[in-house]
């Protein structure tokens, strides 16, 4: 394809080192770099289980993509990052951590009487989607969170 394999390996290595470095909690802000690069502050938001921060800051190197697609959330000192998965997993066993969502999807797909379109929706819709309308997606949790915070509760 015209690319030197060494160039690919170097770029990949730089990306991996950068991806490891943004996992620090020591660095609070990187000033002007915060406007276009994924920084440790942005990446902390990515790993948060606070409702405000769910499904945010998905980029690996450039935060501009999250800003363009509406998934950017700045780390807020008033809302300290709580690390984890929402809703909380039942335990931290390795098989649970690796297969938690897959098992939930499989359980949803095995429900009796599902139409093919429902099965496709369980696979491709947001986590929390339910064919009977009783589920809650991240957007619904965040909408409720926003209403609580604006009403002073």
C-alpha positions as CSV (number, residue, x, y, z in Angstrom):
1,X,0.0,0.0,0.0
2,X,3.0,2.3,-0.1
3,X,3.6,2.5,3.7
4,X,6.9,1.5,5.2
5,X,6.1,-1.1,7.9
6,X,8.5,0.6,10.3
7,X,6.5,3.8,10.0
8,X,3.3,1.9,11.0
9,X,5.1,0.3,14.0
10,X,6.5,3.6,15.2
11,X,3.1,5.4,14.9
12,X,1.4,2.5,16.7
13,X,4.1,2.5,19.5
14,X,3.7,6.3,20.0
15,X,-0.1,5.8,20.2
16,X,0.2,3.1,22.8
17,X,2.7,5.1,24.9
18,X,0.4,8.1,24.7
19,X,-2.6,5.9,25.6
20,X,-0.8,4.7,28.7
21,X,0.4,8.1,29.8
22,X,-3.2,9.6,29.8
23,X,-4.1,7.2,32.6
24,X,-2.2,9.3,35.2
25,X,-4.1,11.0,38.0
26,X,-1.2,13.2,38.8
27,X,-1.6,15.6,35.9
28,X,-4.6,17.9,36.5
29,X,-4.5,20.2,33.4
30,X,-2.3,20.7,30.3
31,X,-3.4,24.3,29.6
32,X,-3.9,25.0,25.9
33,X,-3.4,21.4,24.9
34,X,-6.7,20.6,26.6
35,X,-8.4,22.2,23.5
36,X,-7.3,19.6,21.0
37,X,-5.6,16.6,22.6
38,X,-7.0,13.9,24.9
39,X,-5.4,14.7,28.2
40,X,-5.4,12.8,31.5
41,X,-8.3,15.0,32.7
42,X,-10.4,14.1,29.6
43,X,-9.5,10.5,29.9
44,X,-10.5,10.4,33.6
45,X,-14.0,11.4,32.5
46,X,-13.9,8.6,29.9
47,X,-13.4,6.0,32.8
48,X,-16.0,7.6,35.1
49,X,-19.3,5.9,36.2
50,X,-20.9,9.2,37.3
51,X,-24.1,9.6,35.3
52,X,-22.9,13.1,34.0
53,X,-19.8,11.5,32.5
54,X,-21.2,8.3,31.0
55,X,-20.4,7.7,27.2
56,X,-18.1,10.8,27.1
57,X,-14.6,11.5,25.7
58,X,-14.2,8.5,23.5
59,X,-11.2,9.7,21.5
60,X,-7.7,8.3,22.0
61,X,-5.5,11.2,20.9
62,X,-7.6,14.1,19.6
63,X,-10.4,15.4,21.7
64,X,-11.7,17.5,18.8
65,X,-13.7,14.5,17.5
66,X,-15.6,14.4,20.8
67,X,-16.3,18.1,20.5
68,X,-17.5,17.7,16.9
69,X,-19.7,14.7,17.7
70,X,-21.1,16.1,21.0
71,X,-19.5,13.5,23.3
72,X,-17.1,15.8,25.0
73,X,-17.4,16.5,28.7
74,X,-14.9,18.6,30.7
75,X,-13.9,17.3,34.1
76,X,-15.8,19.3,36.6
77,X,-14.2,20.0,40.0
78,X,-17.8,20.1,41.5
79,X,-18.3,16.5,40.3
80,X,-15.3,14.4,41.2
81,X,-14.7,11.4,38.9
82,X,-15.9,8.1,40.3
83,X,-14.2,5.3,38.4
84,X,-16.1,2.2,37.4
85,X,-19.0,0.8,35.3
86,X,-22.6,1.9,35.5
87,X,-24.7,0.1,36.6
88,X,-22.3,-1.7,38.9
89,X,-21.3,-5.3,38.1
90,X,-22.2,-7.9,40.6
91,X,-18.6,-8.8,41.3
92,X,-15.0,-8.2,40.1
93,X,-14.2,-11.8,39.0
94,X,-12.2,-11.8,35.7
95,X,-14.8,-13.7,33.8
96,X,-17.5,-11.3,35.0
97,X,-15.4,-8.3,33.9
98,X,-14.6,-9.8,30.5
99,X,-18.1,-11.1,29.7
100,X,-20.6,-9.0,31.7
101,X,-22.1,-7.1,28.8
102,X,-22.0,-10.2,26.4
103,X,-23.9,-12.3,29.0
104,X,-26.5,-9.5,29.4
105,X,-27.0,-9.3,25.6
106,X,-27.2,-13.1,25.3
107,X,-29.8,-13.2,28.1
108,X,-31.8,-10.5,26.3
109,X,-31.7,-12.3,23.0
110,X,-33.0,-15.6,24.5
111,X,-36.2,-14.0,25.8
112,X,-39.2,-15.9,24.4
113,X,-41.4,-14.4,21.7
114,X,-38.9,-11.8,20.5
115,X,-39.3,-10.6,16.9
116,X,-36.2,-10.6,14.7
117,X,-36.2,-6.7,14.8
118,X,-36.1,-6.8,18.6
119,X,-33.1,-9.1,18.5
120,X,-31.3,-6.8,16.1
121,X,-32.2,-3.8,18.4
122,X,-30.8,-5.6,21.4
123,X,-27.5,-6.1,19.5
124,X,-27.2,-2.6,18.0
125,X,-29.1,-0.2,20.3
126,X,-27.7,1.5,23.3
127,X,-27.2,-0.6,26.5
128,X,-30.4,-0.4,28.5
129,X,-32.7,-0.5,25.5
130,X,-35.7,-2.8,26.0
131,X,-38.3,-4.0,23.5
132,X,-41.1,-3.4,26.0
133,X,-39.9,0.2,26.7
134,X,-39.0,-0.5,30.4
135,X,-35.3,0.0,30.0
136,X,-33.2,3.1,30.6
137,X,-30.3,4.1,28.3
138,X,-27.5,6.5,29.2
139,X,-29.3,9.4,27.5
140,X,-32.4,8.7,29.6
141,X,-30.3,8.6,32.8
142,X,-28.5,11.8,31.8
143,X,-31.8,13.5,31.0
144,X,-33.1,12.7,34.5
145,X,-29.8,13.7,36.0
146,X,-30.0,17.1,34.2
147,X,-33.6,17.7,35.4
148,X,-32.6,16.9,39.0
149,X,-29.7,19.3,38.9
150,X,-31.6,22.1,37.3
151,X,-34.5,21.8,39.7
152,X,-32.1,22.2,42.7
153,X,-32.6,18.7,44.0
